[in-house]
Amino acid sequence: MNEHTLKGDWNQMKGSVKQKWAELTDDDLLHVEGSRDKLVGKVQERYGHNKEDAERAVDEWRTENKY
């Protein structure tokens, strides 16, 4: 899936993101706007992961949810 498709489906994905990363706020999700890189950054920030771990978590979530 490319970045454009992720952004297009973002409203549908927000609920799944909140389930996976409950510490992300609604403001965080507004900031992310469907951007993988922004989501990785927010996961890093809220959970204290390094960049590689945050990227892996986001990519695993996308694979599990077929996003």
N, C-alpha and C positions, 0 to 999 in steps of 0.2 A: 504494500500500500504506500502510496506517495503522500507527501505532506499536504497536497491539495485535498485529497480524499479524506485525510484525517480531519482537516479543518471543516470540511463539509458535513461530516458526521458528528462534530463535536458536541452539539446539544444532546444527541442521543447517548453519547459516551460519558457525559458528566456524572451520571448516577453510578456507573461502574467504577469510575475513577474515585469517587467519594467512598465507595465500599472498600476499595483496595487501600486507599491512603486517606483515612478518616481525618488526619491532622491537617489536610489541605482545606483552606477556607474557601468560601464562595468567591471572595476577592482574588484568591490565588487562581481559581478556575477561570475567572474573567480575564486575568492577566495572561493565562496560558493560551486561550483562544484556539485550541487545537494544535498548537505547535509542539512537536515532539521535544525539541530542544528546550523550550520553556518549561515543559512538564518535567523533564529531567532535572532542570535547575531547581524547580520548586520541591521536588522529591529530595534532592540533595540538601536544600536549605532546611526543610521541616524535619527530616529524619537523620541528618548528619552523615549521610552516605557520601563516599567519594564518587567522583564522576562516573567511573567505570561501573560501580555497583548500581548507581541510579539508572544508568543507561540499560544495564542488564535487566533490572526490575521492570522498567517501562517496556522494553522490548518483549519480555516474557508476558507481561500483561496484555500487550497488543496481540501476541500470538494466541494466547488463551482465549481472548475475546474476539478474534478474527477482525481486528481493526488494522 
